[in-house]
Amino acid sequence: MLDSLAARELAGFYLRLLDWEVIQDEKDWVQLAEPGGPGRLSFQTESSYEPPLWPGRPGRQQMSLHLDFEVDHLEHSLTHALAAGATLAPFQPQDDVRVCLDPAGHPFCLWVRT
């Protein structure tokens, strides 16, 4: 589950990014499911949510999780993620990975198996 100030908005981003299905949609709770697969992501509105800082620094909200998405083509997938509403993180630790931030500031990685 991912917290944000607006669950529906964040779920909408992941819906565009992943092309999954909405299986539950309430005022402050949305759940997406991978069509025909086991994947699930839930989103909850949290009024005191603060985005994590990537990369982390002492005294700032720390990342509590990040999602990794294996992709076939890194630059094509990055273009798709940016069009869906992601931003490219300023710090990129690896050549075969792109770290992005979702609209609520959660980091996620796009990576290609080598």
KOLRO-714295 format. One line per field, with one value per residue (C-alpha): residue number from 1; residue in one letter; x, y, z. Coordinates in nm, 4 decimals. Layout:
# KOLRO-714295
k: NUM:... $
r: a:... $
X: X:... $
Y: Y:... $
Z: Z:... $
This chain:
# KOLRO-714295
k: 1:2:3:4:5:6:7:8:9:10:11:12:13:14:15:16:17:18:19:20:21:22:23:24:25:26:27:28:29:30:31:32:33:34:35:36:37:38:39:40:41:42:43:44:45:46:47:48:49:50:51:52:53:54:55:56:57:58:59:60:61:62:63:64:65:66:67:68:69:70:71:72:73:74:75:76:77:78:79:80:81:82:83:84:85:86:87:88:89:90:91:92:93:94:95:96:97:98:99:100:101:102:103:104:105:106:107:108:109:110:111:112:113:114 $
r: m:l:d:s:l:a:a:r:e:l:a:g:f:y:l:r:l:l:d:w:e:v:i:q:d:e:k:d:w:v:q:l:a:e:p:g:g:p:g:r:l:s:f:q:t:e:s:s:y:e:p:p:l:w:p:g:r:p:g:r:q:q:m:s:l:h:l:d:f:e:v:d:h:l:e:h:s:l:t:h:a:l:a:a:g:a:t:l:a:p:f:q:p:q:d:d:v:r:v:c:l:d:p:a:g:h:p:f:c:l:w:v:r:t $
X: 0.0000:0.1205:0.0144:-0.0394:-0.2418:-0.4830:-0.5260:-0.7293:-0.4759:-0.1854:-0.3824:-0.4598:-0.0880:-0.0188:-0.3233:-0.1703:0.1777:0.0873:-0.2443:-0.3875:-0.7527:-0.9278:-1.0833:-1.1757:-1.2463:-1.3529:-1.3121:-0.9733:-0.8769:-0.8136:-0.6810:-0.5408:-0.4865:-0.2700:-0.5039:-0.4853:-0.1972:-0.1258:-0.0084:-0.1982:-0.1279:-0.3355:-0.3431:-0.4610:-0.5166:-0.3113:-0.3621:-0.0195:0.1706:0.5144:0.7034:1.0309:1.3589:1.5635:1.8412:1.7800:1.9436:1.9406:1.6623:1.4365:1.1478:1.3102:1.1999:1.0120:0.9815:1.0325:0.8864:1.0984:0.9499:1.1394:1.1012:1.2070:1.3352:1.4624:1.4321:1.0907:0.9626:1.1077:0.9312:0.6044:0.6523:0.7231:0.4158:0.2075:0.3196:0.6464:0.9553:1.3106:1.5029:1.8137:2.0298:2.0734:2.2966:2.3182:2.3325:2.0755:1.8225:1.6192:1.4954:1.1719:0.9391:0.5644:0.3398:0.3396:0.7198:0.7598:1.0713:1.0366:1.2859:1.2653:1.5276:1.6329:1.7627:2.1162 $
Y: 0.0000:0.3474:0.6509:0.9907:1.3065:1.1887:0.8123:0.8419:1.0683:0.8395:0.5311:0.7083:0.7489:0.3788:0.2889:0.4838:0.3463:-0.0208:-0.0524:-0.2564:-0.2718:-0.0858:-0.3479:-0.1253:0.2468:0.4274:0.7882:0.7391:0.3894:0.2471:-0.0940:-0.1955:-0.5492:-0.6944:-0.8375:-1.2156:-1.2026:-1.1934:-0.8298:-0.5839:-0.2243:-0.0311:0.3433:0.5232:0.8904:0.9992:1.3598:1.3811:1.2193:1.3642:1.2503:1.0660:1.2173:1.0315:0.9696:0.9787:1.2183:1.2213:1.4292:1.4018:1.1691:0.8398:0.6093:0.3166:0.1211:0.1449:-0.0505:-0.2138:-0.2706:-0.4948:-0.3568:-0.4700:-0.1335:0.1205:0.4447:0.3559:0.2681:0.5878:0.7933:0.6148:0.6739:1.0446:1.0789:0.9088:1.1731:1.0481:1.2627:1.1445:1.1490:1.3698:1.0886:0.7863:0.5216:0.2701:0.2741:-0.0070:0.1412:0.4619:0.5926:0.7877:0.9535:0.9053:1.2124:1.1592:1.1410:0.7636:0.6417:0.3529:0.1873:0.0806:-0.1822:-0.4156:-0.7659:-0.7982 $
Z: 0.0000:-0.0873:0.1122:-0.0426:0.0093:-0.2636:-0.3116:-0.6311:-0.8002:-0.7148:-0.8216:-1.1492:-1.2151:-1.1591:-1.3678:-1.6601:-1.5924:-1.5596:-1.7453:-1.4583:-1.3473:-1.0661:-0.8395:-0.5447:-0.5495:-0.2342:-0.1261:0.0410:-0.0786:-0.4250:-0.5228:-0.8622:-0.9888:-1.2613:-1.5270:-1.5024:-1.2573:-0.8866:-0.8673:-0.6471:-0.5427:-0.2918:-0.2315:0.0806:0.1504:0.4507:0.5573:0.7246:0.4359:0.3591:0.0489:0.1055:-0.0019:-0.2653:-0.1953:0.1778:0.4200:0.8007:0.9500:0.6420:0.5611:0.4649:0.1861:0.3411:0.0166:-0.3531:-0.6406:-0.9113:-1.2564:-1.4969:-1.8486:-2.1959:-2.3184:-2.0675:-2.2641:-2.4110:-2.0629:-1.9190:-2.1865:-2.1008:-1.7259:-1.7786:-2.0006:-1.7285:-1.4763:-1.3252:-1.2868:-1.3370:-1.0084:-1.0186:-0.8744:-1.1037:-0.9407:-1.2289:-1.6093:-1.6524:-1.4061:-1.4129:-1.0797:-1.1100:-0.8632:-0.8763:-0.8302:-0.4510:-0.4413:-0.3953:-0.5801:-0.8224:-1.0538:-1.4149:-1.4937:-1.7717:-1.7031:-1.8378 $
